[in-house]
Amino acid sequence: MRILVTGGAGFIGSHLIDRLMADHHEVICLDNFFTGRRHNVWQWVDHPNFELIRHDVTDPIRLEIDQIYHLACPASPVHYQYNPVKTIKTNMLGTLYMLGLAKRVRARILLASTSEVYGDPTVHPQREDYWGNVNPIGIRSCYDEGKRVAETLAFDYHRQNQVDIRVARIFNTYGPRMLENDGRVVSNFIVQALQGIPLTVYGTGQQTRSFCYVSDLVEGLIRLMSGEIIGPVNLGNPVEYTVLSLAQRIQGMINPDTAIEYQPLPTDDPQQRQPDISLAMKELSWQPGVGLKEGLQQTITYFKSQLLTKAGPMDSLASMSENKLS
């Protein structure tokens, strides 16, 4: 097939492209390089089945494709709060234009939504039929509400225009190619431990998260795209950890002498986050297979190489100022 991946030079998008290329598809990678990096897809640049286009999804584009994986949007609080107006425009206009493209060429489109649509959940673990607890005017709402609107657009295009949609709600994902400064707990703790500086734990560290290795997530996305269920479908690892226990685990794996430093909890930070993946298990025959220890080791190895070469993770932020335009 001819497949478009928006945000394809990013962390998850580039791993997805690796898989699609290995499966002999024609792949178009669309990215504005705000958080994506050319290095992530450089191995494919001269391949006859691959095309790289620098483009912002808040502007329309006309392409001929069979499928769209719509992943474009900063996903970490540090990046999506840097320019909240741009973030919500990416979620709204970007999704609107991709759905319009899917309608025109009759392509199937998979929307990469997020567990953030559940906000600070009052139901635990979170099932797809839970409507969420989101602050609509908070500092995270540009992303949380932006993704909720993106889901609304997807389902309205499906109901009104028969657009063939798939909606994935992605929970915390980690692995190689994360940005070292994206503010997420896995990358934060690993980089801090490797640099020998205190690991920053916000609040008491008793808030919980679930961590899915990127290869498991990619498998789930492909199964959802290829299957018959529209969604939304939770994709994440159902094993729950406190943030403090994660910090202690990474501390033990890298440098047991590294201190842990506590700082105030950010505004609207969710207290619990754990997916109920019963639907994915039933409809997609999918569940994560990579354990936390194995996944962390792969991620630590990656960050070691990045810090040694002093290259890579920071170059994507060089263009922040130009992308801050609303």
N, C-alpha and C positions, 0 to 999 in steps of 0.2 A: 504494500500500500504506500501511498504518498501521505506522510504524516507531518503535521505542524506541531511543534512544541514551543509554546510561548514561555518565556523565562527559561529557555533551554540551556543557557550557559550558567545557570545557578546551581546550587547544591543538589537539590533533588532532580531538577531538569536534566542536568548533565549525566547523571547516573541512568535516568530513563532513556536518554539518547543512546548511551552505550548499549543498552539492552536492545533497543529498536534497531540499531545498526547491526548488531550481532545477529538479529533475526532477519536481516537482508531487506529491510524496508527502505524506501526513499524518505529522508528526514530533512525537514526545514527547521532550523533553529532560529527563533526570533527573540531578540534580547536587546534592551537598551543599555546594558552593562552598568546599571546602578549598583546591584549587588552581585550580578553574574560576572564571570571572568572568562575571557577568551581561552585562557590556559585550560579550562575544564573541558573544552571541546576541540582543542587544537589538533589532537590526534586524527580527527575526522576531516579537517579542512580541505585536504586535497583528494578526498574520496569522491568518486563520481556519484554516489548516492546521497551526498550530504551538501547542504547549502546553509550558509550562515548569513543572516540579515540583521543589521543593526536597525532596530525600529522600536518605537514606543507604542504600546498597545492602546494608549489614549488617543491615537490617531488611527483612522481606518486604513485597511490594507486589503488588496484584492489578490487572492491566490487561488490556485486550483489544487484542492487536497481531498483526501478521503476521510481523514480523522484529524481532530484537534485535541491535544492535551493542553488545557489552558492553566498554566502554572504561574503566569507572570504576576508577581506582587511581592514586595519585601515581606518577610515572614517573621522577623525578629523585632521585638519592641524597640530596640535601639534604632533600627533602620526605618520601621514604618512610622515611628513618632518623630523622626528627623524632619519629615515634611508630610504632616497628616493630610493636608489638602490633596497633595499628589497621590497619597495612598488611597484615599477614598475614590478619587477620580480613576485610578488604576482598577480598583475593584468594580466600579460602576460602569464607566465608559469602556474600559478594556473588555469587560465581560459582554457589554452590549454589542460592541463591534465584532467580537468573536462569535457571538450567537447569530448576528446578522450574516457573517461570512458563512457559518454552518448552514443557515437557512438557504442562502443563495446557491451554494454548491452541493447541498444535500449531504453534508458531512456529519458524522457522529462527533459530538463534542463532550469531553470529560472536563468538568469544572473541579479544580482542586480547591475545595472549601477547607474548613479547619475546625478543630475542636473548640476554637475560640468562639464559635457561634453559641456555645453553651454558657459562656461567660464564667462567673463564679458560681458553679452549679449547686443547686439545692437538692439534686437527685444524684445518687452515687451507687454504682458506676453510671456513666451516661449512656443512655440508649438513644437511638435515632428519633424516637417519638417524643423526646423531651424538648420543650421549646426554649429552654435556656433562661439565664438570669444575667442580662447584659445591661450595663450602664450606657444609655444612648448618648450621653453628653460627656463621657469620661475621656481620659487621655488615650485609652486603648480603643475607643469606639470607631476611630477611622478604619481600623482593621476588622474589629469584631462585627460592627454593623455593616461595614463595607462588604464583608463576606456574606452576611445574612441577606443583603440586598442582591448580591450576585446570585445566590440560590433562588431568590424570588424571580429574578429575571430569567434564569434557566427554566424554571418550572412554568412560567408564563409563556415563554417561547415554545415550550413543549406542548402546552395545552392549546394555545392559540394558533400556532404555526406548524405544529407537528415536528418540531426540531428534535432530532434523536439525541437525547442528553444522557449523561451519566454524572452523578455527583458523589465525590469522595470527601468525607470529613477526616482530615489528616490530623493525627495526634503527634505529640513530640517525636521528632525523627532526628537521628544523629548519624555521624559517620564521616569518612574522608570527604574533603572539599567544603566542609563547613568553614565559615569565615572566623578567624581568630578573635575578632572584635564584635561579634554579632550580639553579644549580651545574653546568649542562652546558657543554661547552667552547664551543659556538658562541655562546650567549648571554653567557657569561662574557667571552670575548674581545671581542665587539662592544661590550658595555657598557663594559668597561675602556678600550678604545681611544677610544670616544667621550668618556669622562670624562677622558682623558689620564693615566690611572694605569697602572702596569706590568701587562702581561698575565701572568697566573699560569699557569705550565706546571708540572705535577706530574711528578716524576721527571726523566728525561732528555728527555722529550717524544718519544721514539722509539716509544712505544706507538701502535698504529694504530686508526683508526676509519673507518667508511664513512658518508657523510652523504646522506640522501635528503630531497629537498624535499617539503614537506607535501602539495602538490597531486598529486605522483606517488604518494605513499602512499595518499591517499584513492581514487585511481583503482584501485589494487591491491585495496583493501578492498572496493570495490563489485564489482569483477570476481570476487573470491573469493566474496562473498555470492551473486552471481548465477550462479556456475558450479556444476559438479557435483563437483569435487574437495573432499574433506573437509579435508585437510591433515594435519599442519601444513605451512604454506607460508611460506618466508622472503619477507619484503617489505622491501627495502632497496636501497641503491645499491651495486653491487659494486666501485666505484672506491675504492681504499684510500689513505688519507693518514695520515702521522704527525701527532700532535697538534702538534708543533713546526712542521711545515710549514703547518698550518692557522693557527696563531698568526701566523706570518710573512706569510701571505696576507692575513689580516684587518688586520694591522698596516700592510701596504702600501696597502690599499684605504682606510683611514681616517686613519691618522696614522703615517707612517714613523718619526717621532721617539720614539714610545712605546717604553719599555723592555720587555724580557721578564724576568720574575722566576721563578726555579726554587724549587719547594718540594717537600718529601718526598711520595712517592707514597702515596695512600691505601691502606688495607688491602684486599686482594682485588681491586684494580683490574685488569681484564683487560689483557693485553699486546697481544693481537691481536683484531680484530673485523672480519670481512668476510663478507658473505653469499654463498653460492652460490645464485643465483636461477634455475638451470636449470629447476627444477620450475615456477616461476611463468611463465617464458617459454614453456614447453611447454604447460602446462595453461590458463593464463589469457591467453596472448599479451600479457604485461605485462613492461615494463622501464621504468626511470626515463628521463625525457626532459629534465629540467631540470638543466643543468650547475651545478657548484659556484659559478662566478663569478656567473651570473645569479641563483641562489638566494640567495647571500650579499648581493648588492646589494639584493634585495627585503627581506631581513631587516634589513639596516643601515638602510634607509629607514624601516622600521617603528620600530626602536628610537630613531632620531633623533626621530621624532614623539612617542614616549612620553616621552623625556627632556625634550623641549622643553615639553610640556604638564604635566610632573610629575604625570601621572595614570595610572591603570590598573594597571601590573604589581604594585604593592605592596598593592592593596586586597584581593586574595584572601587575604593572610596575616593580615588583621585578625582573622579568626575562628579562628586556629590554636589558641588556648587552649581554646576550647570543643570543638574537634574532637580534642583530645589525649586525651579520655576513652577508656578502653579498653573 
